[in-house]
Structures are given as C-alpha cells and as structure tokens.
Amino acid sequence: MKVEKISDFTVYRLSIYLRCLDHLAVTGVTTTSSKALAHQFQLNSAQIRKDLTSFGDFGIRGVGYKVDELRNRLRKILGLYNVHRVGIIGAGHLGMALADYHGFPSNPFQVVALFDRDPSRVGGKSPQGIPIFTLNELKSVVAREDIAIGVLCVPAEEAQEMAALVIDAGIQAILNFAPVRLNIESGVKVKTMDLSMSFESLSYFLARRQPEVS
Amino acid sequence: MKVEKISDFTVYRLSIYLRCLDHLAVTGVTTTSSKALAHQFQLNSAQIRKDLTSFGDFGIRGVGYKVDELRNRLRKILGLYNVHRVGIIGAGHLGMALADYHGFPSNPFQVVALFDRDPSRVGGKSPQGIPIFTLNELKSVVAREDIAIGVLCVPAEEAQEMAALVIDAGIQAILNFAPVRLNIESGVKVKTMDLSMSFESLSYFLARRQPEVS
C-alpha cells in the first residue's frame, strides 16, 4: 500500500463510495460493480477501480464487488471502526451545534469536551450535556479524555493561536472551521472546511436556470 | 455545453480548482497548466482537462491556462458573480452559526433571514443582526427578500416537512444540514451536507498512524 501518496481527494472519494454502498445495503443490493456504482451515483468507473486497487484488489473479475465486504473494507481503511474522541475549541453557536451533531447512523466521532476562553461560558454545557472547559484545562482534559481530534470553531484571527494550543496539548488531527489557511508543522493533519463550497453546487444550478449574464 | 450531464462531483471539482487558482493568484502566479495544478494540489491532470473541456476550451496548447482568465470563467460557470440571497430554516445553534458565517473573501452568498417555529426566538436576531421570522411569514419574506436558497438547520424528523414549506414558498435550491435524505420532486435541487464526512479524512490519517487492527 502506497498510503503516503493517497490524497485528501482520494479519501473524500472513499467516503462517497461508502455512502453509496450504505445506500445499496439499505435497499437490499448485495453485489455491485464499478460500472453500476458509476451509473447509479454519477461517478467515474475508471476512477473507482483505480481508487480501490490502490488499497488492494477487492473485486472479482466478471462478478464485481460484494457490497457488505467492500463496506467493511472501506470502513476499516477510513478508520471508522475505532471511536474517535473529539474536543471542540470555541463554544459559540458553531461549536455548540457540532457538539450536539450526531450525523447519520454509525457516526464514530464522539464529542467529549468544549473549550472556551470566555469565563461566562466555562462550567456550562451544550444542550445535550457536553461540558465546557477553560483553555487552561486543554492539556489535562485532552490527556484524561483521550481526545484525538481537535475542531476549531473560533474566529479567523484566533485560529492560528488556537491551533498551536491544540497541538501543544498533544492533538495531531485538526478540523478547522475558521475561514483561514493555517500554517502547521509537518506531522500534524489539518483539514480546513470551507462551508461556502457546499453552496456552490446550488449556485451552479441556479446559474443554469437563469438567463446567462455574459 | 452538455450541462445536463454535469454531476455534483464535477461541480465540486470546479470549486476545488477555483480555490487552487485563488491560491496561485494570491502568490503571484499568472499562468499554469493541468500538470502543474495536479502536481501542486494533488489532483488528476487528465480529470482537470476533461472537466474544463466540457465547458469549452480554456487552455492554449503548450502554454496552459491564464490564471486570471480561468478564475473568471470558473466563477461565471459556478454562478458566483451573482449574489445569492439565502434564508435559513431553524434558528438554533447551527442556523445562527451559518447566518453569521462570512467564509473566505468574495463569498457571494448573503443570508438575509432566519425562520423558526419557536415563538420565543421569533422577533430576535443573530449576533450580527439577521432577523428571525415565523414560519408563517416564510412565503412573504422569500418573495420580498428575493431569497433563492433555503438552508435547513432543523432536526432530522422535521426536515421533510420544512423542505415542503420551503418549496411551497417558491425556493428551488435547498442545502440540507439535517442528517436525512429528503424525497423531493424533480426540478428542485437539494444538497445534503453530511458533516461527519469532513471528519473522515482525519480518521483515515489517524488510522494510518496507529497499529493496524485487522
């Protein structure tokens, strides 16, 4: 496995494939193929084969993939059989929303703590009971609660400083919701979420429905 | 242009390319190529050429792409030169967070209204001043404010009902943050956001760093 060469985009596609397979499983489909997946979910069959082959050969020539087997393999590759404990920095609206977000079934990400610099928030809880700690407690809570993923829900101008605190507390995987690119030392994984990207497929759709502005 | 055949994944890739080009422009790069883009941002050069060709031929053989020109074309294709007015259904933590989220610069999505069924929230505002209306006012506010995109920030069990209200109010593009697949009539565009997908590239990274569990 040349795992070092696997990009974020490949991992994103594996997540997509897993959701397609989940959908097939729910609807009772037990075998599929790269062609069938591509056709049903508007994917690229050559890309599917290439992505899966880079993790070993799952398919049977002429038969395709067993849905359950491929789901299990993808869940294992994506690390979804482990529970990942999550700490959120910033207990504003976004932090609180993510703390209580359970997502689709079998979500293996478990938020166990919120952190905030605002003393009026510290000691409180999210509506579903996730406790809010001070930033001073970050290091000890991360160790005690075995937190592996830090989520930054802070303003753009605070994100770099908070990332440094999170890394200093021993966390090596960061999900950043602040609209700013972070400079991070190697060995730490950062994913910056740009929520406006989710709007762009809608604006594409809307642009196609309106008279072209040229 | 065979625009009907362009999938959400293609549009997603166009959004990615645009962000790569934005990055190049900021760093003073004026020309690039599918190969250079693929190398710097871990993309697939053949895919880039295929995606761009489906919208017309932007490149110059042997020279590549002019960064500014390609950015403008992508922004036009993605409908980003129009301002898109947005209404958010559900003024809980997630709705409030999105209402005040400005994103990266030149975000053309403008939240103008929140809606909620909880009377204690109605009449209030987000921290940055976006007003909260009742669901009864949905139709009139959508018309008056020229809202084109509806964002669902409601519990999973309410999402289908809220989608129907939004469509009834004349909105044809929905961004759904509730973890449930919606059944929607054709002609309306729905994008369901699964926030746990953003965590999966991190769990992939973490799984690679730990001893394999087989």
Boltz contact constraints between the chains, C-beta under 6 A:
constraints:
  - contact:
      token1: [A, 3]
      token2: [B, 208]
      max_distance: 6.0
  - contact:
      token1: [A, 7]
      token2: [B, 42]
      max_distance: 6.0
  - contact:
      token1: [A, 8]
      token2: [B, 201]
      max_distance: 6.0
  - contact:
      token1: [A, 11]
      token2: [B, 201]
      max_distance: 6.0
  - contact:
      token1: [A, 11]
      token2: [B, 204]
      max_distance: 6.0
  - contact:
      token1: [A, 15]
      token2: [B, 197]
      max_distance: 6.0
  - contact:
      token1: [A, 15]
      token2: [B, 200]
      max_distance: 6.0
  - contact:
      token1: [A, 42]
      token2: [B, 7]
      max_distance: 6.0
  - contact:
      token1: [A, 78]
      token2: [B, 200]
      max_distance: 6.0
  - contact:
      token1: [A, 78]
      token2: [B, 203]
      max_distance: 6.0
  - contact:
      token1: [A, 78]
      token2: [B, 204]
      max_distance: 6.0
  - contact:
      token1: [A, 79]
      token2: [B, 203]
      max_distance: 6.0
  - contact:
      token1: [A, 79]
      token2: [B, 204]
      max_distance: 6.0
  - contact:
      token1: [A, 79]
      token2: [B, 206]
      max_distance: 6.0
  - contact:
      token1: [A, 79]
      token2: [B, 207]
      max_distance: 6.0
  - contact:
      token1: [A, 84]
      token2: [B, 203]
      max_distance: 6.0
  - contact:
      token1: [A, 93]
      token2: [B, 93]
      max_distance: 6.0
  - contact:
      token1: [A, 93]
      token2: [B, 96]
      max_distance: 6.0
  - contact:
      token1: [A, 93]
      token2: [B, 97]
      max_distance: 6.0
  - contact:
      token1: [A, 94]
      token2: [B, 97]
      max_distance: 6.0
  - contact:
      token1: [A, 96]
      token2: [B, 93]
      max_distance: 6.0
  - contact:
      token1: [A, 97]
      token2: [B, 93]
      max_distance: 6.0
  - contact:
      token1: [A, 97]
      token2: [B, 94]
      max_distance: 6.0
  - contact:
      token1: [A, 97]
      token2: [B, 97]
      max_distance: 6.0
  - contact:
      token1: [A, 101]
      token2: [B, 195]
      max_distance: 6.0
  - contact:
      token1: [A, 103]
      token2: [B, 179]
      max_distance: 6.0
  - contact:
      token1: [A, 103]
      token2: [B, 196]
      max_distance: 6.0
  - contact:
      token1: [A, 104]
      token2: [B, 179]
      max_distance: 6.0
  - contact:
      token1: [A, 107]
      token2: [B, 196]
      max_distance: 6.0
  - contact:
      token1: [A, 109]
      token2: [B, 199]
      max_distance: 6.0
  - contact:
      token1: [A, 148]
      token2: [B, 206]
      max_distance: 6.0
  - contact:
      token1: [A, 149]
      token2: [B, 202]
      max_distance: 6.0
  - contact:
      token1: [A, 173]
      token2: [B, 202]
      max_distance: 6.0
  - contact:
      token1: [A, 173]
      token2: [B, 205]
      max_distance: 6.0
  - contact:
      token1: [A, 173]
      token2: [B, 206]
      max_distance: 6.0
  - contact:
      token1: [A, 179]
      token2: [B, 103]
      max_distance: 6.0
  - contact:
      token1: [A, 179]
      token2: [B, 104]
      max_distance: 6.0
  - contact:
      token1: [A, 189]
      token2: [B, 205]
      max_distance: 6.0
  - contact:
      token1: [A, 191]
      token2: [B, 201]
      max_distance: 6.0
  - contact:
      token1: [A, 193]
      token2: [B, 198]
      max_distance: 6.0
  - contact:
      token1: [A, 195]
      token2: [B, 101]
      max_distance: 6.0
  - contact:
      token1: [A, 196]
      token2: [B, 103]
      max_distance: 6.0
  - contact:
      token1: [A, 196]
      token2: [B, 107]
      max_distance: 6.0
  - contact:
      token1: [A, 197]
      token2: [B, 15]
      max_distance: 6.0
  - contact:
      token1: [A, 198]
      token2: [B, 193]
      max_distance: 6.0
  - contact:
      token1: [A, 199]
      token2: [B, 109]
      max_distance: 6.0
  - contact:
      token1: [A, 200]
      token2: [B, 15]
      max_distance: 6.0
  - contact:
      token1: [A, 200]
      token2: [B, 78]
      max_distance: 6.0
  - contact:
      token1: [A, 201]
      token2: [B, 8]
      max_distance: 6.0
  - contact:
      token1: [A, 201]
      token2: [B, 11]
      max_distance: 6.0
  - contact:
      token1: [A, 201]
      token2: [B, 191]
      max_distance: 6.0
  - contact:
      token1: [A, 202]
      token2: [B, 149]
      max_distance: 6.0
  - contact:
      token1: [A, 202]
      token2: [B, 173]
      max_distance: 6.0
  - contact:
      token1: [A, 203]
      token2: [B, 78]
      max_distance: 6.0
  - contact:
      token1: [A, 203]
      token2: [B, 79]
      max_distance: 6.0
  - contact:
      token1: [A, 203]
      token2: [B, 84]
      max_distance: 6.0
  - contact:
      token1: [A, 204]
      token2: [B, 11]
      max_distance: 6.0
  - contact:
      token1: [A, 204]
      token2: [B, 78]
      max_distance: 6.0
  - contact:
      token1: [A, 204]
      token2: [B, 79]
      max_distance: 6.0
  - contact:
      token1: [A, 205]
      token2: [B, 173]
      max_distance: 6.0
  - contact:
      token1: [A, 205]
      token2: [B, 189]
      max_distance: 6.0
  - contact:
      token1: [A, 206]
      token2: [B, 79]
      max_distance: 6.0
  - contact:
      token1: [A, 206]
      token2: [B, 148]
      max_distance: 6.0
  - contact:
      token1: [A, 206]
      token2: [B, 173]
      max_distance: 6.0
  - contact:
      token1: [A, 207]
      token2: [B, 79]
      max_distance: 6.0
  - contact:
      token1: [A, 208]
      token2: [B, 3]
      max_distance: 6.0
